[in-house]
Amino acid sequence: MTPRRFWNSVVVVVLVQLAVSITVGWYANHVAHEANQKWCGLVTTLDDAYSQSPQQPTTAIGRRIAVEMRQLREEFGC
């Protein structure tokens, strides 16, 4: 194998590996986004229940849950 042919092979291997890595990264993000969207119904319902009720949570844990539900809703893009 000539040196030129060797380097051509190396470039092809690197480019294919880069393409596979980008595709796998994109797919993993896509699957994670879909998994998060499946929780949107529950998170939205709980966030609405905590934020729209006439009486806000009175206990420390209730306020913490309300804050966490709001953050999850924003992170999931619900």
Backbone as XML, in Angstrom:
<?xml version="1.0"?>
<chain id="A" units="angstrom">
  <residue number="1" name="MET">
    <atom name="N" x="0.841" y="-1.168" z="0.000"/>
    <atom name="CA" x="0.000" y="0.000" z="0.000"/>
    <atom name="C" x="0.897" y="1.244" z="0.000"/>
  </residue>
  <residue number="2" name="THR">
    <atom name="N" x="0.587" y="2.159" z="-0.870"/>
    <atom name="CA" x="1.391" y="3.379" z="-0.961"/>
    <atom name="C" x="1.023" y="4.334" z="0.178"/>
  </residue>
  <residue number="3" name="PRO">
    <atom name="N" x="1.930" y="5.253" z="0.500"/>
    <atom name="CA" x="1.631" y="6.207" z="1.579"/>
    <atom name="C" x="0.381" y="7.047" z="1.292"/>
  </residue>
  <residue number="4" name="ARG">
    <atom name="N" x="0.189" y="7.430" z="0.053"/>
    <atom name="CA" x="-0.991" y="8.232" z="-0.298"/>
    <atom name="C" x="-2.270" y="7.433" z="-0.071"/>
  </residue>
  <residue number="5" name="ARG">
    <atom name="N" x="-2.257" y="6.204" z="-0.482"/>
    <atom name="CA" x="-3.434" y="5.348" z="-0.313"/>
    <atom name="C" x="-3.714" y="5.097" z="1.171"/>
  </residue>
  <residue number="6" name="PHE">
    <atom name="N" x="-2.642" y="4.941" z="1.950"/>
    <atom name="CA" x="-2.787" y="4.755" z="3.389"/>
    <atom name="C" x="-3.491" y="5.958" z="4.012"/>
  </residue>
  <residue number="7" name="TRP">
    <atom name="N" x="-3.015" y="7.178" z="3.693"/>
    <atom name="CA" x="-3.621" y="8.370" z="4.277"/>
    <atom name="C" x="-5.052" y="8.581" z="3.785"/>
  </residue>
  <residue number="8" name="ASN">
    <atom name="N" x="-5.334" y="8.239" z="2.562"/>
    <atom name="CA" x="-6.716" y="8.302" z="2.074"/>
    <atom name="C" x="-7.612" y="7.374" z="2.895"/>
  </residue>
  <residue number="9" name="SER">
    <atom name="N" x="-7.116" y="6.198" z="3.190"/>
    <atom name="CA" x="-7.873" y="5.245" z="4.004"/>
    <atom name="C" x="-8.092" y="5.787" z="5.417"/>
  </residue>
  <residue number="10" name="VAL">
    <atom name="N" x="-7.062" y="6.391" z="5.983"/>
    <atom name="CA" x="-7.174" y="6.964" z="7.323"/>
    <atom name="C" x="-8.219" y="8.070" z="7.338"/>
  </residue>
  <residue number="11" name="VAL">
    <atom name="N" x="-8.203" y="8.928" z="6.339"/>
    <atom name="CA" x="-9.179" y="10.026" z="6.261"/>
    <atom name="C" x="-10.591" y="9.469" z="6.147"/>
  </residue>
  <residue number="12" name="VAL">
    <atom name="N" x="-10.793" y="8.476" z="5.332"/>
    <atom name="CA" x="-12.114" y="7.879" z="5.172"/>
    <atom name="C" x="-12.595" y="7.280" z="6.494"/>
  </residue>
  <residue number="13" name="VAL">
    <atom name="N" x="-11.728" y="6.557" z="7.172"/>
    <atom name="CA" x="-12.098" y="5.943" z="8.452"/>
    <atom name="C" x="-12.463" y="7.016" z="9.475"/>
  </residue>
  <residue number="14" name="VAL">
    <atom name="N" x="-11.682" y="8.073" z="9.544"/>
    <atom name="CA" x="-11.959" y="9.157" z="10.500"/>
    <atom name="C" x="-13.283" y="9.838" z="10.163"/>
  </residue>
  <residue number="15" name="LEU">
    <atom name="N" x="-13.541" y="10.108" z="8.902"/>
    <atom name="CA" x="-14.789" y="10.754" z="8.505"/>
    <atom name="C" x="-16.007" y="9.869" z="8.787"/>
  </residue>
  <residue number="16" name="VAL">
    <atom name="N" x="-15.874" y="8.587" z="8.533"/>
    <atom name="CA" x="-16.979" y="7.667" z="8.827"/>
    <atom name="C" x="-17.218" y="7.603" z="10.332"/>
  </residue>
  <residue number="17" name="GLN">
    <atom name="N" x="-16.165" y="7.541" z="11.109"/>
    <atom name="CA" x="-16.305" y="7.507" z="12.564"/>
    <atom name="C" x="-16.947" y="8.794" z="13.072"/>
  </residue>
  <residue number="18" name="LEU">
    <atom name="N" x="-16.573" y="9.917" z="12.520"/>
    <atom name="CA" x="-17.161" y="11.205" z="12.895"/>
    <atom name="C" x="-18.647" y="11.242" z="12.546"/>
  </residue>
  <residue number="19" name="ALA">
    <atom name="N" x="-18.997" y="10.764" z="11.367"/>
    <atom name="CA" x="-20.401" y="10.739" z="10.955"/>
    <atom name="C" x="-21.230" y="9.836" z="11.868"/>
  </residue>
  <residue number="20" name="VAL">
    <atom name="N" x="-20.694" y="8.691" z="12.215"/>
    <atom name="CA" x="-21.404" y="7.773" z="13.113"/>
    <atom name="C" x="-21.566" y="8.397" z="14.492"/>
  </residue>
  <residue number="21" name="SER">
    <atom name="N" x="-20.538" y="9.047" z="14.988"/>
    <atom name="CA" x="-20.605" y="9.682" z="16.304"/>
    <atom name="C" x="-21.653" y="10.787" z="16.332"/>
  </residue>
  <residue number="22" name="ILE">
    <atom name="N" x="-21.693" y="11.609" z="15.307"/>
    <atom name="CA" x="-22.695" y="12.675" z="15.228"/>
    <atom name="C" x="-24.092" y="12.088" z="15.160"/>
  </residue>
  <residue number="23" name="THR">
    <atom name="N" x="-24.275" y="11.051" z="14.367"/>
    <atom name="CA" x="-25.588" y="10.420" z="14.243"/>
    <atom name="C" x="-26.032" y="9.813" z="15.562"/>
  </residue>
  <residue number="24" name="VAL">
    <atom name="N" x="-25.151" y="9.140" z="16.255"/>
    <atom name="CA" x="-25.490" y="8.527" z="17.544"/>
    <atom name="C" x="-25.834" y="9.611" z="18.567"/>
  </residue>
  <residue number="25" name="GLY">
    <atom name="N" x="-25.079" y="10.701" z="18.587"/>
    <atom name="CA" x="-25.369" y="11.800" z="19.499"/>
    <atom name="C" x="-26.727" y="12.422" z="19.223"/>
  </residue>
  <residue number="26" name="TRP">
    <atom name="N" x="-27.035" y="12.648" z="17.953"/>
    <atom name="CA" x="-28.333" y="13.205" z="17.582"/>
    <atom name="C" x="-29.454" y="12.259" z="17.993"/>
  </residue>
  <residue number="27" name="TYR">
    <atom name="N" x="-29.290" y="10.991" z="17.718"/>
    <atom name="CA" x="-30.331" y="10.015" z="18.050"/>
    <atom name="C" x="-30.557" y="9.926" z="19.558"/>
  </residue>
  <residue number="28" name="ALA">
    <atom name="N" x="-29.491" y="9.950" z="20.330"/>
    <atom name="CA" x="-29.621" y="9.895" z="21.789"/>
    <atom name="C" x="-30.382" y="11.114" z="22.310"/>
  </residue>
  <residue number="29" name="ASN">
    <atom name="N" x="-30.088" y="12.296" z="21.777"/>
    <atom name="CA" x="-30.827" y="13.489" z="22.174"/>
    <atom name="C" x="-32.294" y="13.404" z="21.777"/>
  </residue>
  <residue number="30" name="HIS">
    <atom name="N" x="-32.551" y="12.863" z="20.609"/>
    <atom name="CA" x="-33.923" y="12.711" z="20.127"/>
    <atom name="C" x="-34.721" y="11.771" z="21.033"/>
  </residue>
  <residue number="31" name="VAL">
    <atom name="N" x="-34.132" y="10.653" z="21.396"/>
    <atom name="CA" x="-34.808" y="9.682" z="22.263"/>
    <atom name="C" x="-35.032" y="10.270" z="23.652"/>
  </residue>
  <residue number="32" name="ALA">
    <atom name="N" x="-34.053" y="10.993" z="24.171"/>
    <atom name="CA" x="-34.207" y="11.622" z="25.491"/>
    <atom name="C" x="-35.320" y="12.662" z="25.465"/>
  </residue>
  <residue number="33" name="HIS">
    <atom name="N" x="-35.405" y="13.434" z="24.399"/>
    <atom name="CA" x="-36.461" y="14.442" z="24.282"/>
    <atom name="C" x="-37.835" y="13.781" z="24.235"/>
  </residue>
  <residue number="34" name="GLU">
    <atom name="N" x="-37.967" y="12.715" z="23.475"/>
    <atom name="CA" x="-39.248" y="11.997" z="23.417"/>
    <atom name="C" x="-39.616" y="11.421" z="24.784"/>
  </residue>
  <residue number="35" name="ALA">
    <atom name="N" x="-38.653" y="10.893" z="25.503"/>
    <atom name="CA" x="-38.925" y="10.338" z="26.829"/>
    <atom name="C" x="-39.392" y="11.442" z="27.779"/>
  </residue>
  <residue number="36" name="ASN">
    <atom name="N" x="-38.770" y="12.608" z="27.695"/>
    <atom name="CA" x="-39.188" y="13.728" z="28.543"/>
    <atom name="C" x="-40.606" y="14.179" z="28.195"/>
  </residue>
  <residue number="37" name="GLN">
    <atom name="N" x="-40.939" y="14.176" z="26.928"/>
    <atom name="CA" x="-42.265" y="14.623" z="26.512"/>
    <atom name="C" x="-43.365" y="13.686" z="27.018"/>
  </residue>
  <residue number="38" name="LYS">
    <atom name="N" x="-43.041" y="12.432" z="27.239"/>
    <atom name="CA" x="-44.037" y="11.499" z="27.767"/>
    <atom name="C" x="-44.446" y="11.862" z="29.187"/>
  </residue>
  <residue number="39" name="TRP">
    <atom name="N" x="-43.581" y="12.564" z="29.910"/>
    <atom name="CA" x="-43.885" y="12.969" z="31.278"/>
    <atom name="C" x="-44.637" y="14.298" z="31.335"/>
  </residue>
  <residue number="40" name="CYS">
    <atom name="N" x="-44.770" y="14.990" z="30.217"/>
    <atom name="CA" x="-45.347" y="16.336" z="30.223"/>
    <atom name="C" x="-46.761" y="16.378" z="30.787"/>
  </residue>
  <residue number="41" name="GLY">
    <atom name="N" x="-47.572" y="15.398" z="30.482"/>
    <atom name="CA" x="-48.943" y="15.402" z="30.988"/>
    <atom name="C" x="-48.977" y="15.411" z="32.509"/>
  </residue>
  <residue number="42" name="LEU">
    <atom name="N" x="-48.217" y="14.536" z="33.119"/>
    <atom name="CA" x="-48.176" y="14.453" z="34.582"/>
    <atom name="C" x="-47.554" y="15.696" z="35.201"/>
  </residue>
  <residue number="43" name="VAL">
    <atom name="N" x="-46.432" y="16.135" z="34.653"/>
    <atom name="CA" x="-45.740" y="17.298" z="35.205"/>
    <atom name="C" x="-46.610" y="18.541" z="35.087"/>
  </residue>
  <residue number="44" name="THR">
    <atom name="N" x="-47.273" y="18.723" z="33.952"/>
    <atom name="CA" x="-48.143" y="19.884" z="33.753"/>
    <atom name="C" x="-49.312" y="19.861" z="34.726"/>
  </residue>
  <residue number="45" name="THR">
    <atom name="N" x="-49.922" y="18.710" z="34.890"/>
    <atom name="CA" x="-51.046" y="18.592" z="35.820"/>
    <atom name="C" x="-50.628" y="18.918" z="37.245"/>
  </residue>
  <residue number="46" name="LEU">
    <atom name="N" x="-49.522" y="18.367" z="37.676"/>
    <atom name="CA" x="-49.043" y="18.635" z="39.037"/>
    <atom name="C" x="-48.638" y="20.099" z="39.209"/>
  </residue>
  <residue number="47" name="ASP">
    <atom name="N" x="-47.983" y="20.661" z="38.210"/>
    <atom name="CA" x="-47.580" y="22.062" z="38.312"/>
    <atom name="C" x="-48.808" y="22.970" z="38.371"/>
  </residue>
  <residue number="48" name="ASP">
    <atom name="N" x="-49.800" y="22.685" z="37.538"/>
    <atom name="CA" x="-51.035" y="23.480" z="37.567"/>
    <atom name="C" x="-51.743" y="23.345" z="38.908"/>
  </residue>
  <residue number="49" name="ALA">
    <atom name="N" x="-51.761" y="22.133" z="39.456"/>
    <atom name="CA" x="-52.430" y="21.910" z="40.738"/>
    <atom name="C" x="-51.757" y="22.701" z="41.849"/>
  </residue>
  <residue number="50" name="TYR">
    <atom name="N" x="-50.433" y="22.766" z="41.815"/>
    <atom name="CA" x="-49.712" y="23.483" z="42.867"/>
    <atom name="C" x="-49.745" y="25.002" z="42.665"/>
  </residue>
  <residue number="51" name="SER">
    <atom name="N" x="-49.767" y="25.460" z="41.425"/>
    <atom name="CA" x="-49.657" y="26.904" z="41.191"/>
    <atom name="C" x="-51.008" y="27.605" z="41.055"/>
  </residue>
  <residue number="52" name="GLN">
    <atom name="N" x="-52.068" y="26.876" z="40.685"/>
    <atom name="CA" x="-53.356" y="27.518" z="40.458"/>
    <atom name="C" x="-54.366" y="27.265" z="41.559"/>
  </residue>
  <residue number="53" name="SER">
    <atom name="N" x="-54.011" y="26.493" z="42.542"/>
    <atom name="CA" x="-54.964" y="26.232" z="43.612"/>
    <atom name="C" x="-55.141" y="27.508" z="44.435"/>
  </residue>
  <residue number="54" name="PRO">
    <atom name="N" x="-56.326" y="27.710" z="44.990"/>
    <atom name="CA" x="-56.543" y="28.926" z="45.764"/>
    <atom name="C" x="-55.606" y="29.016" z="46.969"/>
  </residue>
  <residue number="55" name="GLN">
    <atom name="N" x="-55.234" y="27.886" z="47.502"/>
    <atom name="CA" x="-54.337" y="27.887" z="48.655"/>
    <atom name="C" x="-53.007" y="27.275" z="48.231"/>
  </residue>
  <residue number="56" name="GLN">
    <atom name="N" x="-51.958" y="28.078" z="48.274"/>
    <atom name="CA" x="-50.628" y="27.599" z="47.910"/>
    <atom name="C" x="-50.158" y="26.584" z="48.955"/>
  </residue>
  <residue number="57" name="PRO">
    <atom name="N" x="-49.183" y="25.738" z="48.588"/>
    <atom name="CA" x="-48.669" y="24.772" z="49.559"/>
    <atom name="C" x="-48.189" y="25.480" z="50.842"/>
  </residue>
  <residue number="58" name="THR">
    <atom name="N" x="-48.533" y="24.891" z="51.963"/>
    <atom name="CA" x="-48.189" y="25.525" z="53.239"/>
    <atom name="C" x="-47.005" y="24.868" z="53.926"/>
  </residue>
  <residue number="59" name="THR">
    <atom name="N" x="-46.693" y="23.656" z="53.550"/>
    <atom name="CA" x="-45.560" y="22.976" z="54.188"/>
    <atom name="C" x="-44.298" y="23.186" z="53.346"/>
  </residue>
  <residue number="60" name="ALA">
    <atom name="N" x="-43.173" y="22.981" z="53.984"/>
    <atom name="CA" x="-41.898" y="23.140" z="53.283"/>
    <atom name="C" x="-41.786" y="22.141" z="52.130"/>
  </residue>
  <residue number="61" name="ILE">
    <atom name="N" x="-42.193" y="20.917" z="52.368"/>
    <atom name="CA" x="-42.106" y="19.900" z="51.307"/>
    <atom name="C" x="-43.069" y="20.218" z="50.173"/>
  </residue>
  <residue number="62" name="GLY">
    <atom name="N" x="-44.234" y="20.744" z="50.495"/>
    <atom name="CA" x="-45.192" y="21.129" z="49.463"/>
    <atom name="C" x="-44.651" y="22.245" z="48.586"/>
  </residue>
  <residue number="63" name="ARG">
    <atom name="N" x="-44.014" y="23.241" z="49.200"/>
    <atom name="CA" x="-43.413" y="24.339" z="48.425"/>
    <atom name="C" x="-42.255" y="23.822" z="47.577"/>
  </residue>
  <residue number="64" name="ARG">
    <atom name="N" x="-41.490" y="22.888" z="48.136"/>
    <atom name="CA" x="-40.358" y="22.311" z="47.386"/>
    <atom name="C" x="-40.863" y="21.526" z="46.169"/>
  </residue>
  <residue number="65" name="ILE">
    <atom name="N" x="-41.928" y="20.766" z="46.366"/>
    <atom name="CA" x="-42.508" y="20.015" z="45.239"/>
    <atom name="C" x="-43.011" y="20.978" z="44.173"/>
  </residue>
  <residue number="66" name="ALA">
    <atom name="N" x="-43.656" y="22.062" z="44.607"/>
    <atom name="CA" x="-44.167" y="23.049" z="43.650"/>
    <atom name="C" x="-43.030" y="23.656" z="42.824"/>
  </residue>
  <residue number="67" name="VAL">
    <atom name="N" x="-41.925" y="23.976" z="43.481"/>
    <atom name="CA" x="-40.774" y="24.555" z="42.780"/>
    <atom name="C" x="-40.181" y="23.529" z="41.812"/>
  </residue>
  <residue number="68" name="GLU">
    <atom name="N" x="-40.045" y="22.283" z="42.253"/>
    <atom name="CA" x="-39.476" y="21.232" z="41.397"/>
    <atom name="C" x="-40.361" y="20.950" z="40.184"/>
  </residue>
  <residue number="69" name="MET">
    <atom name="N" x="-41.672" y="20.956" z="40.373"/>
    <atom name="CA" x="-42.591" y="20.720" z="39.253"/>
    <atom name="C" x="-42.473" y="21.847" z="38.229"/>
  </residue>
  <residue number="70" name="ARG">
    <atom name="N" x="-42.352" y="23.086" z="38.699"/>
    <atom name="CA" x="-42.184" y="24.221" z="37.787"/>
    <atom name="C" x="-40.873" y="24.079" z="37.004"/>
  </residue>
  <residue number="71" name="GLN">
    <atom name="N" x="-39.800" y="23.686" z="37.674"/>
    <atom name="CA" x="-38.510" y="23.519" z="36.998"/>
    <atom name="C" x="-38.560" y="22.382" z="35.978"/>
  </residue>
  <residue number="72" name="LEU">
    <atom name="N" x="-39.184" y="21.273" z="36.350"/>
    <atom name="CA" x="-39.301" y="20.150" z="35.404"/>
    <atom name="C" x="-40.104" y="20.560" z="34.180"/>
  </residue>
  <residue number="73" name="ARG">
    <atom name="N" x="-41.178" y="21.289" z="34.417"/>
    <atom name="CA" x="-42.018" y="21.729" z="33.297"/>
    <atom name="C" x="-41.212" y="22.595" z="32.332"/>
  </residue>
  <residue number="74" name="GLU">
    <atom name="N" x="-40.408" y="23.497" z="32.869"/>
    <atom name="CA" x="-39.576" y="24.350" z="32.016"/>
    <atom name="C" x="-38.487" y="23.545" z="31.312"/>
  </residue>
  <residue number="75" name="GLU">
    <atom name="N" x="-37.842" y="22.621" z="32.029"/>
    <atom name="CA" x="-36.773" y="21.812" z="31.427"/>
    <atom name="C" x="-37.295" y="20.906" z="30.323"/>
  </residue>
  <residue number="76" name="PHE">
    <atom name="N" x="-38.485" y="20.340" z="30.525"/>
    <atom name="CA" x="-39.068" y="19.447" z="29.526"/>
    <atom name="C" x="-39.700" y="20.209" z="28.375"/>
  </residue>
  <residue number="77" name="GLY">
    <atom name="N" x="-39.906" y="21.503" z="28.544"/>
    <atom name="CA" x="-40.533" y="22.295" z="27.487"/>
    <atom name="C" x="-42.012" y="22.010" z="27.335"/>
  </residue>
  <residue number="78" name="CYS">
    <atom name="N" x="-42.666" y="21.707" z="28.448"/>
    <atom name="CA" x="-44.093" y="21.383" z="28.411"/>
    <atom name="C" x="-44.942" y="22.639" z="28.303"/>
  </residue>
</chain>
